Amino acid sequence: MAGINGHVKVFDGRTGAELRSFIAYPGYTGSVSLSVTATNGNGPSDIVTAAGTNGHVRVFDGRTGEAVRSFFAYSGYVGSVNVLSVDVSRDGVADIVTGADVNGHVKVFDGRTGKEVTSYFAYAGFTGSIGLGYEPALDGGNDISTFAIGSTHRKLFDGMTGAELRSFLDADMDNRPDDHV
């Protein structure tokens, strides 16, 4: 879980004991979005964070707690970013998916290299926040699911190409994929 000042705490899922605690962005006092999964393929789940005011993404090694990657998802952007880590490239390593909070701009970054794989706007002309999720794809990867916050509009995109696969209104809002912690 991440606190309002970017204080990340890792707990043992069986015992509830605190395993690790660190500040994701020293000196930063805003909100932090996070996702947990294996992005470096070394075993324990890694922690991917995004600062709430500038799109600064950091990846922390699940084994050591050390920062292993740091980048700004959107050059010059000063808004909040949602983050999701899931393997869309079918290489066994989770990739990093970001969603800008003010325009629905989605980007996918390769989990091994950190290079941008694809970039698209989930909802043309939309100026609100989006949530991110994923659905297993038939090709062995994962597709990206988005929803417009405050709306029932959901879309499904090919994880690698960003091609829109489905667009629909979801009456069951209790099952929305939401990465906010």
Secondary structure, DSSP 8 states (H G I E B T S, - for coil): -B-TT-EEEEE-TTT--EEEEEESSTT--S-EEEEEE-SSSSSS-EEEEEETTT-EEEEE-TTT--EEEEEESSTT--S-EEEEEE--SSSSS-EEEEEETTT-EEEEE-TTT--EEEEEESSTT--S-EEEEEEE-TTSSEEEEEEETTS-EEEEE-TTT--EEEEEE-S-GGG------
